Amino acid sequence: MKCPYCENEMISGKICSISRNSGLVWKDTEEQIRLNDEPKLVARINGDRISGYICKNCNKIIVDYFPCNK
Ligand SMILES: [Zn+2]
C-alpha cells in the first residue's frame, strides 16, 4: 500500500496491547514502536491486535475497521 501523504511504500504490521504496562505498540518485522500508554484505553483493548500499515516517513498508521452494527 502506498502512503496517501507521501506515496512511500507502507509496511504492514499490527497494533497490539500486550500488557497493562506496555501501552499500545506498533509491531512489524523490524521493530516495536510505542504509540500510547493511557491506562484506561490499554486495559480495554488488552490482548487485541489490529492489522494495519505504517509510513515511517510521515509517522502515520492506517487501519481497517469492521462495522459491528451490520
Ligand atoms: Zn508517508
PDB file of the backbone (N, CA, C, O) and the ligand in Angstrom, with CONECT records:
HET     ZN  A 101       1
ATOM      1  N   MET A   1       0.842  -1.198   0.000  1.00  0.00           N
ATOM      2  CA  MET A   1       0.000   0.000   0.000  1.00  0.00           C
ATOM      3  C   MET A   1       0.877   1.248   0.000  1.00  0.00           C
ATOM      4  O   MET A   1       1.884   1.315   0.705  1.00  0.00           O
ATOM      5  N   LYS A   2       0.478   2.237  -0.802  1.00  0.00           N
ATOM      6  CA  LYS A   2       1.230   3.495  -0.848  1.00  0.00           C
ATOM      7  C   LYS A   2       0.657   4.484   0.165  1.00  0.00           C
ATOM      8  O   LYS A   2      -0.560   4.593   0.320  1.00  0.00           O
ATOM      9  N   CYS A   3       1.536   5.193   0.843  1.00  0.00           N
ATOM     10  CA  CYS A   3       1.109   6.215   1.806  1.00  0.00           C
ATOM     11  C   CYS A   3       0.366   7.328   1.061  1.00  0.00           C
ATOM     12  O   CYS A   3       0.884   7.859   0.078  1.00  0.00           O
ATOM     13  N   PRO A   4      -0.849   7.692   1.517  1.00  0.00           N
ATOM     14  CA  PRO A   4      -1.604   8.763   0.844  1.00  0.00           C
ATOM     15  C   PRO A   4      -1.000  10.152   1.067  1.00  0.00           C
ATOM     16  O   PRO A   4      -1.373  11.108   0.387  1.00  0.00           O
ATOM     17  N   TYR A   5      -0.078  10.263   2.009  1.00  0.00           N
ATOM     18  CA  TYR A   5       0.541  11.569   2.293  1.00  0.00           C
ATOM     19  C   TYR A   5       1.796  11.784   1.461  1.00  0.00           C
ATOM     20  O   TYR A   5       1.959  12.827   0.826  1.00  0.00           O
ATOM     21  N   CYS A   6       2.700  10.770   1.466  1.00  0.00           N
ATOM     22  CA  CYS A   6       3.995  10.969   0.795  1.00  0.00           C
ATOM     23  C   CYS A   6       4.225   9.984  -0.351  1.00  0.00           C
ATOM     24  O   CYS A   6       5.204  10.113  -1.086  1.00  0.00           O
ATOM     25  N   GLU A   7       3.333   9.000  -0.513  1.00  0.00           N
ATOM     26  CA  GLU A   7       3.404   7.995  -1.571  1.00  0.00           C
ATOM     27  C   GLU A   7       4.549   7.001  -1.431  1.00  0.00           C
ATOM     28  O   GLU A   7       4.842   6.264  -2.373  1.00  0.00           O
ATOM     29  N   ASN A   8       5.201   6.967  -0.274  1.00  0.00           N
ATOM     30  CA  ASN A   8       6.161   5.890   0.009  1.00  0.00           C
ATOM     31  C   ASN A   8       5.410   4.573   0.195  1.00  0.00           C
ATOM     32  O   ASN A   8       4.225   4.565   0.530  1.00  0.00           O
ATOM     33  N   GLU A   9       6.115   3.456  -0.027  1.00  0.00           N
ATOM     34  CA  GLU A   9       5.508   2.155   0.224  1.00  0.00           C
ATOM     35  C   GLU A   9       5.378   1.970   1.739  1.00  0.00           C
ATOM     36  O   GLU A   9       6.342   2.175   2.477  1.00  0.00           O
ATOM     37  N   MET A  10       4.187   1.581   2.197  1.00  0.00           N
ATOM     38  CA  MET A  10       3.964   1.400   3.625  1.00  0.00           C
ATOM     39  C   MET A  10       4.327  -0.027   4.032  1.00  0.00           C
ATOM     40  O   MET A  10       4.378  -0.928   3.196  1.00  0.00           O
ATOM     41  N   ILE A  11       4.578  -0.221   5.335  1.00  0.00           N
ATOM     42  CA  ILE A  11       4.962  -1.527   5.870  1.00  0.00           C
ATOM     43  C   ILE A  11       3.786  -2.086   6.656  1.00  0.00           C
ATOM     44  O   ILE A  11       3.196  -1.383   7.476  1.00  0.00           O
ATOM     45  N   SER A  12       3.442  -3.352   6.410  1.00  0.00           N
ATOM     46  CA  SER A  12       2.324  -3.941   7.145  1.00  0.00           C
ATOM     47  C   SER A  12       2.787  -4.441   8.503  1.00  0.00           C
ATOM     48  O   SER A  12       3.931  -4.863   8.671  1.00  0.00           O
ATOM     49  N   GLY A  13       1.886  -4.387   9.460  1.00  0.00           N
ATOM     50  CA  GLY A  13       2.185  -4.840  10.809  1.00  0.00           C
ATOM     51  C   GLY A  13       0.923  -4.836  11.633  1.00  0.00           C
ATOM     52  O   GLY A  13      -0.181  -4.895  11.093  1.00  0.00           O
ATOM     53  N   LYS A  14       1.082  -4.766  12.938  1.00  0.00           N
ATOM     54  CA  LYS A  14      -0.079  -4.822  13.820  1.00  0.00           C
ATOM     55  C   LYS A  14       0.058  -3.823  14.968  1.00  0.00           C
ATOM     56  O   LYS A  14       1.154  -3.550  15.458  1.00  0.00           O
ATOM     57  N   ILE A  15      -1.098  -3.288  15.380  1.00  0.00           N
ATOM     58  CA  ILE A  15      -1.157  -2.526  16.621  1.00  0.00           C
ATOM     59  C   ILE A  15      -1.586  -3.503  17.711  1.00  0.00           C
ATOM     60  O   ILE A  15      -2.606  -4.180  17.577  1.00  0.00           O
ATOM     61  N   CYS A  16      -0.820  -3.575  18.769  1.00  0.00           N
ATOM     62  CA  CYS A  16      -1.063  -4.563  19.823  1.00  0.00           C
ATOM     63  C   CYS A  16      -1.066  -3.902  21.188  1.00  0.00           C
ATOM     64  O   CYS A  16      -0.440  -2.863  21.401  1.00  0.00           O
ATOM     65  N   SER A  17      -1.779  -4.525  22.099  1.00  0.00           N
ATOM     66  CA  SER A  17      -1.673  -4.182  23.507  1.00  0.00           C
ATOM     67  C   SER A  17      -1.297  -5.466  24.214  1.00  0.00           C
ATOM     68  O   SER A  17      -2.149  -6.332  24.413  1.00  0.00           O
ATOM     69  N   ILE A  18      -0.036  -5.606  24.599  1.00  0.00           N
ATOM     70  CA  ILE A  18       0.429  -6.904  25.089  1.00  0.00           C
ATOM     71  C   ILE A  18       0.409  -7.020  26.603  1.00  0.00           C
ATOM     72  O   ILE A  18       0.445  -8.131  27.133  1.00  0.00           O
ATOM     73  N   SER A  19       0.353  -5.903  27.310  1.00  0.00           N
ATOM     74  CA  SER A  19       0.193  -5.975  28.762  1.00  0.00           C
ATOM     75  C   SER A  19      -0.256  -4.617  29.269  1.00  0.00           C
ATOM     76  O   SER A  19      -0.213  -3.632  28.532  1.00  0.00           O
ATOM     77  N   ARG A  20      -0.684  -4.560  30.516  1.00  0.00           N
ATOM     78  CA  ARG A  20      -1.162  -3.307  31.084  1.00  0.00           C
ATOM     79  C   ARG A  20      -0.066  -2.252  31.140  1.00  0.00           C
ATOM     80  O   ARG A  20      -0.356  -1.056  31.115  1.00  0.00           O
ATOM     81  N   ASN A  21       1.172  -2.679  31.213  1.00  0.00           N
ATOM     82  CA  ASN A  21       2.265  -1.720  31.374  1.00  0.00           C
ATOM     83  C   ASN A  21       2.889  -1.272  30.064  1.00  0.00           C
ATOM     84  O   ASN A  21       3.627  -0.288  30.026  1.00  0.00           O
ATOM     85  N   SER A  22       2.593  -1.996  28.987  1.00  0.00           N
ATOM     86  CA  SER A  22       3.330  -1.701  27.764  1.00  0.00           C
ATOM     87  C   SER A  22       2.648  -0.641  26.910  1.00  0.00           C
ATOM     88  O   SER A  22       3.276  -0.092  26.005  1.00  0.00           O
ATOM     89  N   GLY A  23       1.375  -0.335  27.174  1.00  0.00           N
ATOM     90  CA  GLY A  23       0.645   0.601  26.327  1.00  0.00           C
ATOM     91  C   GLY A  23       0.357  -0.014  24.969  1.00  0.00           C
ATOM     92  O   GLY A  23       0.490  -1.223  24.782  1.00  0.00           O
ATOM     93  N   LEU A  24      -0.034   0.816  24.036  1.00  0.00           N
ATOM     94  CA  LEU A  24      -0.264   0.359  22.672  1.00  0.00           C
ATOM     95  C   LEU A  24       1.053   0.405  21.918  1.00  0.00           C
ATOM     96  O   LEU A  24       1.804   1.376  22.016  1.00  0.00           O
ATOM     97  N   VAL A  25       1.325  -0.642  21.172  1.00  0.00           N
ATOM     98  CA  VAL A  25       2.558  -0.666  20.384  1.00  0.00           C
ATOM     99  C   VAL A  25       2.259  -1.050  18.950  1.00  0.00           C
ATOM    100  O   VAL A  25       1.321  -1.797  18.670  1.00  0.00           O
ATOM    101  N   TRP A  26       3.067  -0.531  18.054  1.00  0.00           N
ATOM    102  CA  TRP A  26       3.066  -0.978  16.663  1.00  0.00           C
ATOM    103  C   TRP A  26       4.151  -2.028  16.534  1.00  0.00           C
ATOM    104  O   TRP A  26       5.261  -1.831  17.029  1.00  0.00           O
ATOM    105  N   LYS A  27       3.850  -3.150  15.874  1.00  0.00           N
ATOM    106  CA  LYS A  27       4.844  -4.189  15.664  1.00  0.00           C
ATOM    107  C   LYS A  27       4.906  -4.568  14.192  1.00  0.00           C
ATOM    108  O   LYS A  27       3.878  -4.821  13.564  1.00  0.00           O
ATOM    109  N   ASP A  28       6.115  -4.605  13.648  1.00  0.00           N
ATOM    110  CA  ASP A  28       6.316  -5.227  12.342  1.00  0.00           C
ATOM    111  C   ASP A  28       7.568  -6.076  12.441  1.00  0.00           C
ATOM    112  O   ASP A  28       8.076  -6.306  13.538  1.00  0.00           O
ATOM    113  N   THR A  29       8.068  -6.540  11.316  1.00  0.00           N
ATOM    114  CA  THR A  29       9.197  -7.465  11.378  1.00  0.00           C
ATOM    115  C   THR A  29      10.484  -6.775  11.820  1.00  0.00           C
ATOM    116  O   THR A  29      11.431  -7.447  12.228  1.00  0.00           O
ATOM    117  N   GLU A  30      10.533  -5.442  11.747  1.00  0.00           N
ATOM    118  CA  GLU A  30      11.763  -4.732  12.086  1.00  0.00           C
ATOM    119  C   GLU A  30      11.795  -4.210  13.511  1.00  0.00           C
ATOM    120  O   GLU A  30      12.842  -4.243  14.158  1.00  0.00           O
ATOM    121  N   GLU A  31      10.671  -3.731  14.007  1.00  0.00           N
ATOM    122  CA  GLU A  31      10.722  -3.048  15.296  1.00  0.00           C
ATOM    123  C   GLU A  31       9.375  -2.989  15.986  1.00  0.00           C
ATOM    124  O   GLU A  31       8.343  -3.381  15.442  1.00  0.00           O
ATOM    125  N   GLN A  32       9.428  -2.481  17.207  1.00  0.00           N
ATOM    126  CA  GLN A  32       8.237  -2.265  18.013  1.00  0.00           C
ATOM    127  C   GLN A  32       8.254  -0.804  18.450  1.00  0.00           C
ATOM    128  O   GLN A  32       9.242  -0.324  19.005  1.00  0.00           O
ATOM    129  N   ILE A  33       7.142  -0.095  18.192  1.00  0.00           N
ATOM    130  CA  ILE A  33       7.085   1.336  18.476  1.00  0.00           C
ATOM    131  C   ILE A  33       5.950   1.611  19.444  1.00  0.00           C
ATOM    132  O   ILE A  33       4.818   1.194  19.203  1.00  0.00           O
ATOM    133  N   ARG A  34       6.232   2.298  20.523  1.00  0.00           N
ATOM    134  CA  ARG A  34       5.184   2.649  21.478  1.00  0.00           C
ATOM    135  C   ARG A  34       4.298   3.751  20.901  1.00  0.00           C
ATOM    136  O   ARG A  34       4.804   4.746  20.382  1.00  0.00           O
ATOM    137  N   LEU A  35       2.966   3.575  20.989  1.00  0.00           N
ATOM    138  CA  LEU A  35       2.035   4.568  20.454  1.00  0.00           C
ATOM    139  C   LEU A  35       1.400   5.396  21.560  1.00  0.00           C
ATOM    140  O   LEU A  35       1.141   6.585  21.376  1.00  0.00           O
ATOM    141  N   ASN A  36       1.151   4.783  22.693  1.00  0.00           N
ATOM    142  CA  ASN A  36       0.251   5.402  23.664  1.00  0.00           C
ATOM    143  C   ASN A  36       0.335   4.592  24.950  1.00  0.00           C
ATOM    144  O   ASN A  36       0.514   3.375  24.897  1.00  0.00           O
ATOM    145  N   ASP A  37       0.213   5.231  26.087  1.00  0.00           N
ATOM    146  CA  ASP A  37       0.193   4.444  27.324  1.00  0.00           C
ATOM    147  C   ASP A  37      -0.901   4.914  28.273  1.00  0.00           C
ATOM    148  O   ASP A  37      -0.736   4.883  29.493  1.00  0.00           O
ATOM    149  N   GLU A  38      -2.007   5.344  27.706  1.00  0.00           N
ATOM    150  CA  GLU A  38      -3.114   5.808  28.538  1.00  0.00           C
ATOM    151  C   GLU A  38      -3.757   4.583  29.198  1.00  0.00           C
ATOM    152  O   GLU A  38      -4.288   3.726  28.491  1.00  0.00           O
ATOM    153  N   PRO A  39      -3.725   4.476  30.534  1.00  0.00           N
ATOM    154  CA  PRO A  39      -4.063   3.203  31.204  1.00  0.00           C
ATOM    155  C   PRO A  39      -5.469   2.679  30.926  1.00  0.00           C
ATOM    156  O   PRO A  39      -5.629   1.472  30.743  1.00  0.00           O
ATOM    157  N   LYS A  40      -6.497   3.531  30.885  1.00  0.00           N
ATOM    158  CA  LYS A  40      -7.869   3.029  30.676  1.00  0.00           C
ATOM    159  C   LYS A  40      -8.024   2.412  29.295  1.00  0.00           C
ATOM    160  O   LYS A  40      -8.662   1.369  29.150  1.00  0.00           O
ATOM    161  N   LEU A  41      -7.456   3.037  28.294  1.00  0.00           N
ATOM    162  CA  LEU A  41      -7.548   2.522  26.934  1.00  0.00           C
ATOM    163  C   LEU A  41      -6.812   1.191  26.813  1.00  0.00           C
ATOM    164  O   LEU A  41      -7.299   0.262  26.170  1.00  0.00           O
ATOM    165  N   VAL A  42      -5.648   1.105  27.427  1.00  0.00           N
ATOM    166  CA  VAL A  42      -4.867  -0.127  27.364  1.00  0.00           C
ATOM    167  C   VAL A  42      -5.631  -1.276  27.993  1.00  0.00           C
ATOM    168  O   VAL A  42      -5.657  -2.379  27.447  1.00  0.00           O
ATOM    169  N   ALA A  43      -6.264  -1.024  29.157  1.00  0.00           N
ATOM    170  CA  ALA A  43      -6.997  -2.087  29.853  1.00  0.00           C
ATOM    171  C   ALA A  43      -8.143  -2.591  28.987  1.00  0.00           C
ATOM    172  O   ALA A  43      -8.428  -3.788  28.968  1.00  0.00           O
ATOM    173  N   ARG A  44      -8.804  -1.681  28.266  1.00  0.00           N
ATOM    174  CA  ARG A  44      -9.978  -2.064  27.496  1.00  0.00           C
ATOM    175  C   ARG A  44      -9.617  -2.939  26.300  1.00  0.00           C
ATOM    176  O   ARG A  44     -10.363  -3.861  25.970  1.00  0.00           O
ATOM    177  N   ILE A  45      -8.502  -2.674  25.651  1.00  0.00           N
ATOM    178  CA  ILE A  45      -8.179  -3.458  24.456  1.00  0.00           C
ATOM    179  C   ILE A  45      -7.083  -4.481  24.710  1.00  0.00           C
ATOM    180  O   ILE A  45      -6.527  -5.038  23.763  1.00  0.00           O
ATOM    181  N   ASN A  46      -6.765  -4.735  25.974  1.00  0.00           N
ATOM    182  CA  ASN A  46      -5.680  -5.651  26.311  1.00  0.00           C
ATOM    183  C   ASN A  46      -5.834  -6.988  25.583  1.00  0.00           C
ATOM    184  O   ASN A  46      -6.887  -7.622  25.661  1.00  0.00           O
ATOM    185  N   GLY A  47      -4.809  -7.404  24.893  1.00  0.00           N
ATOM    186  CA  GLY A  47      -4.821  -8.692  24.214  1.00  0.00           C
ATOM    187  C   GLY A  47      -5.252  -8.616  22.765  1.00  0.00           C
ATOM    188  O   GLY A  47      -5.040  -9.570  22.016  1.00  0.00           O
ATOM    189  N   ASP A  48      -5.848  -7.513  22.346  1.00  0.00           N
ATOM    190  CA  ASP A  48      -6.282  -7.404  20.957  1.00  0.00           C
ATOM    191  C   ASP A  48      -5.143  -7.008  20.029  1.00  0.00           C
ATOM    192  O   ASP A  48      -4.116  -6.477  20.451  1.00  0.00           O
ATOM    193  N   ARG A  49      -5.367  -7.290  18.740  1.00  0.00           N
ATOM    194  CA  ARG A  49      -4.418  -6.894  17.705  1.00  0.00           C
ATOM    195  C   ARG A  49      -5.208  -6.333  16.542  1.00  0.00           C
ATOM    196  O   ARG A  49      -6.268  -6.851  16.192  1.00  0.00           O
ATOM    197  N   ILE A  50      -4.691  -5.272  15.942  1.00  0.00           N
ATOM    198  CA  ILE A  50      -5.328  -4.661  14.782  1.00  0.00           C
ATOM    199  C   ILE A  50      -4.298  -4.609  13.663  1.00  0.00           C
ATOM    200  O   ILE A  50      -3.226  -4.029  13.836  1.00  0.00           O
ATOM    201  N   SER A  51      -4.609  -5.208  12.519  1.00  0.00           N
ATOM    202  CA  SER A  51      -3.694  -5.159  11.387  1.00  0.00           C
ATOM    203  C   SER A  51      -3.725  -3.788  10.737  1.00  0.00           C
ATOM    204  O   SER A  51      -4.773  -3.143  10.694  1.00  0.00           O
ATOM    205  N   GLY A  52      -2.595  -3.343  10.234  1.00  0.00           N
ATOM    206  CA  GLY A  52      -2.553  -2.045   9.584  1.00  0.00           C
ATOM    207  C   GLY A  52      -1.263  -1.839   8.818  1.00  0.00           C
ATOM    208  O   GLY A  52      -0.440  -2.741   8.670  1.00  0.00           O
ATOM    209  N   TYR A  53      -1.120  -0.608   8.335  1.00  0.00           N
ATOM    210  CA  TYR A  53       0.064  -0.225   7.563  1.00  0.00           C
ATOM    211  C   TYR A  53       0.660   1.033   8.168  1.00  0.00           C
ATOM    212  O   TYR A  53      -0.060   1.939   8.586  1.00  0.00           O
ATOM    213  N   ILE A  54       2.000   1.075   8.209  1.00  0.00           N
ATOM    214  CA  ILE A  54       2.680   2.221   8.795  1.00  0.00           C
ATOM    215  C   ILE A  54       3.539   2.905   7.734  1.00  0.00           C
ATOM    216  O   ILE A  54       4.144   2.241   6.893  1.00  0.00           O
ATOM    217  N   CYS A  55       3.587   4.252   7.781  1.00  0.00           N
ATOM    218  CA  CYS A  55       4.549   5.012   6.985  1.00  0.00           C
ATOM    219  C   CYS A  55       5.564   5.589   7.948  1.00  0.00           C
ATOM    220  O   CYS A  55       5.238   6.458   8.756  1.00  0.00           O
ATOM    221  N   LYS A  56       6.788   5.112   7.865  1.00  0.00           N
ATOM    222  CA  LYS A  56       7.823   5.566   8.795  1.00  0.00           C
ATOM    223  C   LYS A  56       8.430   6.883   8.334  1.00  0.00           C
ATOM    224  O   LYS A  56       9.252   7.476   9.034  1.00  0.00           O
ATOM    225  N   ASN A  57       8.024   7.336   7.159  1.00  0.00           N
ATOM    226  CA  ASN A  57       8.433   8.638   6.655  1.00  0.00           C
ATOM    227  C   ASN A  57       7.607   9.747   7.305  1.00  0.00           C
ATOM    228  O   ASN A  57       8.161  10.743   7.768  1.00  0.00           O
ATOM    229  N   CYS A  58       6.276   9.576   7.342  1.00  0.00           N
ATOM    230  CA  CYS A  58       5.409  10.609   7.952  1.00  0.00           C
ATOM    231  C   CYS A  58       4.828  10.214   9.291  1.00  0.00           C
ATOM    232  O   CYS A  58       3.998  10.942   9.836  1.00  0.00           O
ATOM    233  N   ASN A  59       5.241   9.080   9.840  1.00  0.00           N
ATOM    234  CA  ASN A  59       4.730   8.652  11.156  1.00  0.00           C
ATOM    235  C   ASN A  59       3.198   8.527  11.166  1.00  0.00           C
ATOM    236  O   ASN A  59       2.532   8.996  12.088  1.00  0.00           O
ATOM    237  N   LYS A  60       2.654   7.884  10.119  1.00  0.00           N
ATOM    238  CA  LYS A  60       1.214   7.655  10.058  1.00  0.00           C
ATOM    239  C   LYS A  60       0.947   6.156  10.041  1.00  0.00           C
ATOM    240  O   LYS A  60       1.739   5.368   9.524  1.00  0.00           O
ATOM    241  N   ILE A  61      -0.203   5.783  10.628  1.00  0.00           N
ATOM    242  CA  ILE A  61      -0.659   4.393  10.590  1.00  0.00           C
ATOM    243  C   ILE A  61      -2.070   4.375  10.020  1.00  0.00           C
ATOM    244  O   ILE A  61      -2.899   5.205  10.391  1.00  0.00           O
ATOM    245  N   ILE A  62      -2.348   3.437   9.120  1.00  0.00           N
ATOM    246  CA  ILE A  62      -3.681   3.266   8.544  1.00  0.00           C
ATOM    247  C   ILE A  62      -4.207   1.904   8.966  1.00  0.00           C
ATOM    248  O   ILE A  62      -3.517   0.896   8.814  1.00  0.00           O
ATOM    249  N   VAL A  63      -5.432   1.867   9.497  1.00  0.00           N
ATOM    250  CA  VAL A  63      -6.033   0.596   9.902  1.00  0.00           C
ATOM    251  C   VAL A  63      -7.412   0.457   9.273  1.00  0.00           C
ATOM    252  O   VAL A  63      -8.077   1.447   8.971  1.00  0.00           O
ATOM    253  N   ASP A  64      -7.832  -0.805   9.081  1.00  0.00           N
ATOM    254  CA  ASP A  64      -9.195  -1.106   8.665  1.00  0.00           C
ATOM    255  C   ASP A  64     -10.068  -1.246   9.901  1.00  0.00           C
ATOM    256  O   ASP A  64      -9.573  -1.546  10.988  1.00  0.00           O
ATOM    257  N   TYR A  65     -11.353  -1.031   9.736  1.00  0.00           N
ATOM    258  CA  TYR A  65     -12.286  -1.369  10.809  1.00  0.00           C
ATOM    259  C   TYR A  65     -13.462  -2.099  10.203  1.00  0.00           C
ATOM    260  O   TYR A  65     -13.730  -2.006   9.005  1.00  0.00           O
ATOM    261  N   PHE A  66     -14.160  -2.831  11.060  1.00  0.00           N
ATOM    262  CA  PHE A  66     -15.293  -3.622  10.613  1.00  0.00           C
ATOM    263  C   PHE A  66     -16.524  -3.147  11.367  1.00  0.00           C
ATOM    264  O   PHE A  66     -16.585  -3.298  12.587  1.00  0.00           O
ATOM    265  N   PRO A  67     -17.523  -2.569  10.667  1.00  0.00           N
ATOM    266  CA  PRO A  67     -18.717  -2.066  11.347  1.00  0.00           C
ATOM    267  C   PRO A  67     -19.377  -3.185  12.134  1.00  0.00           C
ATOM    268  O   PRO A  67     -19.558  -4.280  11.601  1.00  0.00           O
ATOM    269  N   CYS A  68     -19.748  -2.938  13.403  1.00  0.00           N
ATOM    270  CA  CYS A  68     -20.307  -4.000  14.237  1.00  0.00           C
ATOM    271  C   CYS A  68     -21.820  -3.963  14.284  1.00  0.00           C
ATOM    272  O   CYS A  68     -22.423  -4.781  14.979  1.00  0.00           O
ATOM    273  N   ASN A  69     -22.464  -3.037  13.563  1.00  0.00           N
ATOM    274  CA  ASN A  69     -23.929  -2.976  13.605  1.00  0.00           C
ATOM    275  C   ASN A  69     -24.551  -3.468  12.307  1.00  0.00           C
ATOM    276  O   ASN A  69     -25.674  -3.091  11.971  1.00  0.00           O
ATOM    277  N   LYS A  70     -23.823  -4.313  11.574  1.00  0.00           N
ATOM    278  CA  LYS A  70     -24.375  -4.852  10.336  1.00  0.00           C
ATOM    279  C   LYS A  70     -24.872  -6.258  10.542  1.00  0.00           C
ATOM    280  O   LYS A  70     -25.374  -6.879   9.605  1.00  0.00           O
TER     281      LYS A  70
HETATM  282 ZN    ZN A 101       4.069   8.784   4.196  1.00  0.00          ZN2+
END
